Amino acid sequence: MTESTNLLTSTLASTWRGWQGIAARTDTDQPRQMLQLYEFENCPHCRIVREVLTELDLDAQIYPCPKGGERFRDQAMALGGKAQFPLLIDPNTGAEMYESMDIVGYLYQQYGNDDVPMRWRIVPLQKLSSYLASAARMTRGTYAVPSKPPELLLELYSFEGSPFARPVREVLCQMEIPYILRSCGRSEPGEWLPPKLRDALGIEPNSKLHNRVALLEKEGKQGIPYLYDPNTGEGLFESEAIIGYLEDTYARD
Ligand SMILES: N[C@@H](CCC(=O)N[C@@H](CS)C(=O)NCC(=O)O)C(=O)O
């Protein structure tokens, strides 16, 4: 797939989803211990859960379980008893849950202090559009490829609806590289403008989200996706550069 086709189909996937998984709330309760999610990127049901992680501004440890994967599938089986994804583990409450829509309800109740918004109750439409988003990406983020396991979890600053972050998550998934998903949705109106227009108008994005504030402090800007690899000390912006780095560092022939 060429770079422009890659971006086009990723944008199409976000469009099928009605650009959910971008706007984030600033008033949710943050869990003390990080949530754990066993999933794979192109699974339509897993996407729904990741969108809600963005909406509620929740971080999670992601354990990729692509088809044919050998690194975390057995672990998921041992925890939940079946090879079905998504599987959410919440060490704060002891909850272990399958079923995407149950997980959505749980996250809203536990951390959103709110009822599940109406659009999440239109289950057939949510599922159909998530299947269409998966179809737009064909087999990307579905099947395992050989890779070297990292010692420590990588960190990805991402929001679910980002057409640029998706290809990075797909590669992490295929390579079964576990990572901390640092949710970086958009909470302020100024963040929806393209950076160049924002700069021309002199608008500061002024995000209130903890990961965006931390990224700005650490790197001086808030580009998404941003990958930090504690195993090598590397920190990178730009999806193509990140994918190149992952392949150079973790691919196995
Ligand atoms: N009703 C479940 C459906 C989950 C489901 O069918 N997940 C598929 C992946 S999209 C799965 O676990 N397949 C088994 C596998 O990939 O090994 C939900 O909404 O979470």
The ligand as a Tripos MOL2 file, in Angstrom:
@<TRIPOS>MOLECULE
LIG
   20    19     1     0     0
SMALL
NO_CHARGES

@<TRIPOS>ATOM
      1 N1        -19.6070   -9.5270   21.0690 N.3       1 LIG1
      2 C1        -18.1840   -9.4200   21.2470 C.3       1 LIG1
      3 C2        -17.5440   -9.8940   19.9600 C.3       1 LIG1
      4 C3        -16.0440  -10.0150   20.0850 C.3       1 LIG1
      5 C4        -15.4420  -10.7270   18.9170 C.2       1 LIG1
      6 O1        -16.1240  -11.3920   18.1240 O.2       1 LIG1
      7 N2        -14.1220  -10.5800   18.7660 N.am      1 LIG1
      8 C5        -13.3920  -11.2870   17.7390 C.3       1 LIG1
      9 C6        -12.3870  -10.3470   17.0750 C.3       1 LIG1
     10 S1        -13.1370   -9.0290   16.2050 S.3       1 LIG1
     11 C7        -12.5790  -12.3680   18.3590 C.2       1 LIG1
     12 O2        -12.2960  -12.3450   19.5500 O.2       1 LIG1
     13 N3        -12.1610  -13.3530   17.5640 N.am      1 LIG1
     14 C8        -11.3350  -14.4360   18.0160 C.3       1 LIG1
     15 C9         -9.9350  -14.3120   17.5530 C.2       1 LIG1
     16 O3         -9.5740  -13.3100   16.9320 O.co2     1 LIG1
     17 O4         -9.1860  -15.2260   17.8440 O.co2     1 LIG1
     18 C10       -17.8290   -7.9730   21.5630 C.2       1 LIG1
     19 O5        -18.5780   -7.0490   21.2130 O.co2     1 LIG1
     20 O6        -16.8000   -7.7410   22.2310 O.co2     1 LIG1
@<TRIPOS>BOND
     1     1     2 1
     2     2     3 1
     3     2    18 1
     4     3     4 1
     5     4     5 1
     6     5     6 2
     7     5     7 1
     8     7     8 1
     9     8     9 1
    10     8    11 1
    11     9    10 1
    12    11    12 2
    13    11    13 1
    14    13    14 1
    15    14    15 1
    16    15    16 2
    17    15    17 1
    18    18    19 2
    19    18    20 1
@<TRIPOS>SUBSTRUCTURE
     1 LIG1         1 GROUP 0 **** ****
